[in-house]
C-alpha cells in the first residue's frame, strides 16, 4: 500500500469517526434515479451486476438491491457497515480472509480495504458501474490507477458495460453525469 493511500484511508477513517460526512446524502442520489434506465438497460431483460466504488453508506446500494440487481461495493472504512445494517435492516457476515461483508443472499458484497489492492477480477465482471463522486475523491496522483481498476472490473467476454460517473457540488447547483459505454 502506498503512503498516499495509507494517508487517505486514515483520513477517511477519521472523517467517519468524527461524523464529518458532508458528502453523504440522506436519500438515493437523484442522478441515479434519473439515469437508472440507461445504467441498467439490458437487451435480454436480465438484472445487472453493478459495481459501486467507494460506496460508504450510500442509499444507492439498497435502491439497486430493491430493483433486483446484484451489487458490489468497495469501501476503505469498516465503520460504514454497522450503519448500513442498522439503517437498512441488512445483516452482513464478514469473511476475514477476503475482507468481504456480504448479505445472506449474497446479492450485496462490500470489500473493505485498499481500493487499489482489491482483487476486482474475483468479483466481476460487472455490467455497470455507478460512480457517485468516487473519481473526484481519489487523489489526483492515483486517478490513473483508479481508471485501471474500473477497466479491469468490466472486462468480460462480451466487452459491454455502462458506466455512469456522477459529480456534484453540495454547495452549489453544479451537477454533471458522464456516460460511458465500455
Secondary structure, 3 states (H helix, E strand, C coil): CCHHHHHHHHHHHHHHHCCCCCCCCCCCCHHHHHHHHHHHCCCCCCCCEEEECCCCCCCHHHHHHHCCCEEEEEECCCHHHHHHHHHHCCCEEEECCCCEEEECCCCEEEEECCHHHCCHHHCCCCCEEEEECHHHHCCHHHHHHHHHHHHHHHCCCCCCCEEEEEEECCCCCCEEEEEEEC
